[in-house]
């Protein structure tokens, strides 16, 4: 058997190619600004992009079954606003209870979205568009018409965002725990394999005994839970709660997954890919201002990058499918 060259190995693996792109980005940005590649700068990069990084795991699960969820930042705003107001008026205190409340609200939001999609067969884009407006409006309602919670109103809740354990910020530990858990969940559990099976071929999955509706309900509930977690992180990191938090941020989560090689049609994608896609997006967001590119050009660059990545993914996937077909015919 002919040995593959290093280049073929890299280009044959999306994750390896993304890792090389990430390293090249680091080298280029550091050449422009040496302060970029310092421990403090890298920790800030991760901390400031924690919401996108964590929520991209939920979007990975949703996209693997061929779905989409554009209501996630409204879920984030609702859960974040809820704990912000509870903390502001001293109904709860500390860190653990607000986190649990945010996770519970997120789970409920995701569960309702999943029910509508899996049981009523409403197209995901239509269902989540509706809930995007509903949950955002609910966030405004509980904020008493636009009221917000400042750092002083949150008490000790935001302390976790500045606390370090073993030299790493607690927010970064949350990111690490989430990615380790989901790597195990998607790779080593039956449920994780069922999610891939449903996305690859729903009819075949149904015939093999997998309850496709329950899997779809599960992935949207997972997305909701991570939306609730994102709400708690958003409030803690930025020490404020506002009803318009992360408006439009769902596009960054989707972009991170797309850049990471997650297929929009389902069945293909990985936790490592989602991680690398999130890191590439975060690096670009931090790097462009450092080298003097304004916000309008940043958005243009981001849009072009997403389009290029989608085209490359389609080309690579077609090539992989063609190779697989030729091997079966041999």
For each residue, the residues with C-beta under 8 A, 3 or more apart:
1:
2:
3:
4: 8 9 12
5: 8 9
6: 9 10
7: 10 11
8: 4 5 11 12
9: 4 5 6 12 13 16
10: 6 7 13 16 17 20
11: 7 8 17
12: 4 8 9 16
13: 9 10 16 17
14: 17 18 260 261 273 313 316
15: 18 19 261 270 272 273 276
16: 9 10 12 13 19 20
17: 10 11 13 14 20 21
18: 14 15 21 22 259 260 261 273 276 277 280
19: 15 16 22 23 276
20: 10 16 17 23 24
21: 17 18 24 25 280
22: 18 19 25 26 276 279 280 283
23: 19 20 26 27
24: 20 21 27 28
25: 21 22 28 29 280 283 284 287
26: 22 23 29 30 36 37 283
27: 23 24 30 31
28: 24 25 31 32 287
29: 25 26 32 33 36 37 283 286 287 290 291
30: 26 27 33 34 36 37
31: 27 28
32: 28 29 36 287 290 291
33: 29 30 36 290 291
34: 30 37
35: 38 41
36: 26 29 30 32 33 41 286 287 290
37: 26 29 30 34 41 42
38: 35 41 42
39: 42 43
40: 43 44
41: 35 36 37 38 44 45
42: 37 38 39 45 46
43: 39 40 46 47 168 169 172
44: 40 41 47 48
45: 41 42 48 49 282 283 286
46: 42 43 49 50 53 169 171 172 175 282
47: 43 44 50 161 169 171 172 237
48: 44 45 237 282 286
49: 45 46 52 53 278 281 282 285
50: 46 47 53 54 171 172 174 175 233 237
51: 54 55 76 230 233 234 237 246 249
52: 49 55 56 249 252 253 256 278 281 282
53: 46 49 50 56 57 175 179 256 275 278 279 282
54: 50 51 57 58 174 175 178 226 229 230 233
55: 51 52 58 59 72 76 223 226 227 229 230 253
56: 52 53 59 60 253 256 257 260 274 277 278
57: 53 54 60 61 178 179 182 226 271 274
58: 54 55 61 62 69 72 219 222 223 224 225 226 227
59: 55 56 62 63 69 72 223 253 254 256 257 262 274
60: 56 57 63 64 182 186 257 260 262 269 270 271 274
61: 57 58 64 65 186 195 219 222 223
62: 58 59 65 67 68 69 124 219 220 223
63: 59 60 66 67 68 199 254 257 262 263 264 266 269
64: 60 61 195 196 198 199 219 262 266 267 268 269
65: 61 62 195 198 199 202 215 216 219 266
66: 63 198 199 202 265 266 267
67: 62 63 117 124 216 219 220 266
68: 62 63 124 125 128 254 264
69: 58 59 62 72 113 124 128 220 223 250
70: 125 128 129 132 250 254
71: 74 75 109 113 128 129 130 131 132 135 250
72: 55 58 59 69 75 76 223 227 230 250 253
73: 76 77 132 227 245 246 247 248 249 250 253
74: 71 77 78 131 132 133 134 135 136 139
75: 71 72 78 79 105 106 109 110 135 224 227 228 231
76: 51 55 72 73 79 80 106 227 228 230 231 234 245 246 249
77: 73 74 80 81 135 136 139 231 242 243 244 245 246 247
78: 74 75 81 82 105 109 135 136 138 139 142 231
79: 75 76 82 83 101 102 103 105 106 109 227 228 230 231 232
80: 76 77 83 84 102 139 230 231 232 234 235 241 245
81: 77 78 84 85 139 142 143 231 241 242 243 245
82: 78 79 85 86 101 102 105 139 142 231
83: 79 80 86 87 92 98 99 101 102 157 231 232 235 241
84: 80 81 87 88 148 149 153 154 235 240 241
85: 81 82 88 89 142 143 144 147 149 241
86: 82 83 89 91 92 98 101
87: 83 84 90 91 92 93 98 149 153 154 155 157 241
88: 84 85 149 153 154 241
89: 85 86
90: 87 93
91: 86 87
92: 83 86 87 97 98 101
93: 87 90 97 155 156 157
94: 97 98 156 157
95: 98 99 156 157 159 160 236
96: 99 100
97: 92 93 94 100 101
98: 83 86 87 92 94 95 101 102 157 232 235
99: 83 95 96 102 103 229 232
100: 96 97 103 104
101: 79 82 83 86 92 97 98 104 105
102: 79 80 82 83 98 99 105 106 228 229 231 232
103: 79 99 100 106 107 225 228 229 232
104: 100 101 107 108 228
105: 75 78 79 82 101 102 108 109 228 231
106: 75 76 79 102 103 109 110 224 225 226 227 228 229 230 231
107: 103 104 110 111 221 224 225 228
108: 104 105 111 112 224
109: 71 75 78 79 105 106 112 113 131 135 224 227 228
110: 75 106 107 113 114 220 221 222 223 224 225 227
111: 107 108 114 115 217 220 221 224
112: 108 109 115 116 131
113: 69 71 109 110 116 117 127 128 131 220 223 224
114: 110 111 117 118 216 217 218 219 220 221 224
115: 111 112 118 119 120 217
116: 112 113 119 120 122 127 131
117: 67 113 114 120 121 122 123 124 127 128 216 217 220
118: 114 115 121 212 213 214 216 217 220
119: 115 116 213 217
120: 115 116 117
121: 117 118
122: 116 117 126 127
123: 117 126 127
124: 62 67 68 69 117 127 128
125: 68 70 128 129
126: 122 123 129 130
127: 113 116 117 122 123 124 130 131
128: 68 69 70 71 113 117 124 125 131 132
129: 70 71 125 126 132 133
130: 71 126 127 133 134
131: 71 74 109 112 113 116 127 128 134 135
132: 70 71 73 74 128 129 135 136 250
133: 74 129 130 136 137
134: 74 130 131 137 138
135: 71 74 75 77 78 109 131 132 138 139
136: 74 77 78 132 133 139 140 243 244 247
137: 133 134 140 141
138: 78 134 135 141 142
139: 74 77 78 80 81 82 135 136 142 143 243
140: 136 137 143 145 146 243
141: 137 138
142: 78 81 82 85 138 139
143: 81 85 139 140 146 147 148 242 243
144: 85 147
145: 140
146: 140 143 243
147: 85 143 144
148: 84 143 240 241 242 243
149: 84 85 87 88 153 154 235 240 241
150: 153 154 239 240
151: 154 158 239 240
152:
153: 84 87 88 149 150
154: 84 87 88 149 150 151 157 158 235 236 239 240 241
155: 87 93
156: 93 94 95 159
157: 83 87 93 94 95 98 154 160 235 236
158: 151 154 161 162 235 236 237 239
159: 95 156 162 163
160: 95 157 163 170 171 236
161: 47 158 169 170 171 233 236 237 239
162: 158 159 169
163: 159 160 169 170
164: 167 168 169 170
165: 168 170 173
166:
167: 164
168: 43 164 165 172 173 176
169: 43 46 47 161 162 163 164 172 173
170: 160 161 163 164 165 173 174
171: 46 47 50 160 161 174 175 233 236 237
172: 43 46 47 50 168 169 175 176
173: 165 168 169 170 176 177
174: 50 54 170 171 177 178 229 233
175: 46 50 53 54 171 172 178 179
176: 168 172 173 179 180
177: 173 174 180 181
178: 54 57 174 175 181 182 226 229
179: 53 57 175 176 182 183 271 275
180: 176 177 183 184
181: 177 178 184 185
182: 57 60 178 179 185 186 271
183: 179 180 186 187 271 272
184: 180 181 187 188 189
185: 181 182 188 189 191 192
186: 60 61 182 183 189 192 195 196 270 271
187: 183 184 192 271
188: 184 185 192
189: 184 185 186 192 193
190: 193 194
191: 185 194 195 215 218
192: 185 186 187 188 189 195 196
193: 189 190 196 197
194: 190 191 197 198 205 210 215
195: 61 64 65 186 191 192 198 199 215 218 219
196: 64 186 192 193 199 200 267
197: 193 194 200 201 204 205 208 210
198: 64 65 66 194 195 202 205 210 212 215 216 266
199: 63 64 65 66 195 196 202 263 266 267 268
200: 196 197 204 205 266 267 268
201: 197 204 205 267
202: 65 66 198 199 205 206 212
203: 206 207
204: 197 200 201 207 208
205: 194 197 198 200 201 202 208 210 212 215
206: 202 203 210 212
207: 203 204
208: 197 204 205
209:
210: 194 197 198 205 206 215
211: 214 215
212: 118 198 202 205 206 215 216
213: 118 119 216 217
214: 118 211 217 218
215: 65 191 194 195 198 205 210 211 212 218 219
216: 65 67 114 117 118 198 212 213 219 220
217: 111 114 115 117 118 119 213 214 220 221
218: 114 191 195 214 215 221 222
219: 58 61 62 64 65 67 114 195 215 216 222 223
220: 62 67 69 110 111 113 114 117 118 216 217 223 224
221: 107 110 111 114 217 218 224 225
222: 58 61 110 218 219 225 226
223: 55 58 59 61 62 69 72 110 113 219 220 226 227
224: 58 75 106 107 108 109 110 111 113 114 220 221 227 228
225: 58 103 106 107 110 221 222 228 229
226: 54 55 57 58 106 178 222 223 229 230
227: 55 58 72 73 75 76 79 106 109 110 223 224 230 231
228: 75 76 79 102 103 104 105 106 107 109 224 225 231 232
229: 54 55 99 102 103 106 174 178 225 226 232 233
230: 51 54 55 72 76 79 80 106 226 227 233 234 246
231: 75 76 77 78 79 80 81 82 83 102 105 106 227 228 234 235 245
232: 79 80 83 98 99 102 103 228 229 235 236
233: 50 51 54 161 171 174 229 230 236 237
234: 51 76 80 230 231 237 238 245 246
235: 80 83 84 98 149 154 157 158 231 232 238 239 240 241 245
236: 95 154 157 158 160 161 171 232 233 239
237: 47 48 50 51 158 161 171 233 234
238: 234 235
239: 150 151 154 158 161 235 236
240: 84 148 149 150 151 154 235
241: 80 81 83 84 85 87 88 148 149 154 235 245
242: 77 81 143 148 245
243: 77 81 136 139 140 143 146 148
244: 77 136 247
245: 73 76 77 80 81 231 234 235 241 242
246: 51 73 76 77 230 234 249 250
247: 73 77 136 244
248: 73 251
249: 51 52 73 76 246 252 253
250: 69 70 71 72 73 132 246 253 254
251: 248 254 255
252: 52 249 255 256 281
253: 52 55 56 59 72 73 249 250 256 257
254: 59 63 68 70 250 251 257 258
255: 251 252 258 259 277 281 302 306
256: 52 53 56 59 252 253 259 260 274 277 278 280 281
257: 56 59 60 63 253 254 260 262 269 273 274 277
258: 254 255 262 264 277 306 309 310 313
259: 18 255 256 276 277 280 281 305 306 309
260: 14 18 56 60 256 257 269 270 272 273 274 275 276 277 278 280
261: 14 15 18 268 269 270 273 277 313
262: 59 60 63 64 257 258 268 269 270 273 274 277
263: 63 199 266 267 268 269 313 317
264: 63 68 258 310
265: 66
266: 63 64 65 66 67 198 199 200 263
267: 64 66 196 199 200 201 263
268: 64 199 200 261 262 263 317
269: 60 63 64 257 260 261 262 263 273 274
270: 15 60 186 260 261 262 273 274
271: 57 60 179 182 183 186 187 274 275
272: 15 183 260 275 276
273: 14 15 18 257 260 261 262 269 270 276 277
274: 56 57 59 60 256 257 260 262 269 270 271 277 278
275: 53 179 260 271 272 278 279
276: 15 18 19 22 259 260 272 273 279 280
277: 18 56 255 256 257 258 259 260 261 262 273 274 280 281
278: 49 52 53 56 256 260 274 275 281 282
279: 22 53 275 276 282 283
280: 18 21 22 25 256 259 260 276 277 283 284
281: 49 52 252 255 256 259 277 278 284 285 302
282: 45 46 48 49 52 53 278 279 285 286
283: 22 25 26 29 45 279 280 286 287
284: 25 280 281 287 288 298 301 302 305
285: 49 281 282 288 298 302
286: 29 36 45 48 282 283 289 290
287: 25 28 29 32 36 283 284 290 291
288: 284 285 291 293 297 298 301
289: 286 292 293 298
290: 29 32 33 36 286 287
291: 29 32 33 287 288
292: 289
293: 288 289 297 298 301
294: 297 298
295: 298 299
296: 299 300
297: 288 293 294 300 301
298: 284 285 288 289 293 294 295 301 302
299: 295 296 302 303
300: 296 297 303 304
301: 284 288 293 297 298 304 305
302: 255 281 284 285 298 299 305 306
303: 299 300 306 307
304: 300 301 307 308
305: 259 284 301 302 308 309
306: 255 258 259 302 303 309 310
307: 303 304 310 311
308: 304 305 311 312
309: 258 259 305 306 312 313
310: 258 264 306 307 313 314
311: 307 308 314 315
312: 308 309 315 316
313: 14 258 261 263 309 310 316 317
314: 310 311 317 318
315: 311 312 318 319
316: 14 312 313 319 320
317: 263 268 313 314 320 321
318: 314 315 321 322
319: 315 316 322 323
320: 316 317 323 324
321: 317 318 324 325
322: 318 319 325 326
323: 319 320 326 327
324: 320 321 327 328
325: 321 322 328 329
326: 322 323 329 330
327: 323 324 330
328: 324 325
329: 325 326
330: 326 327
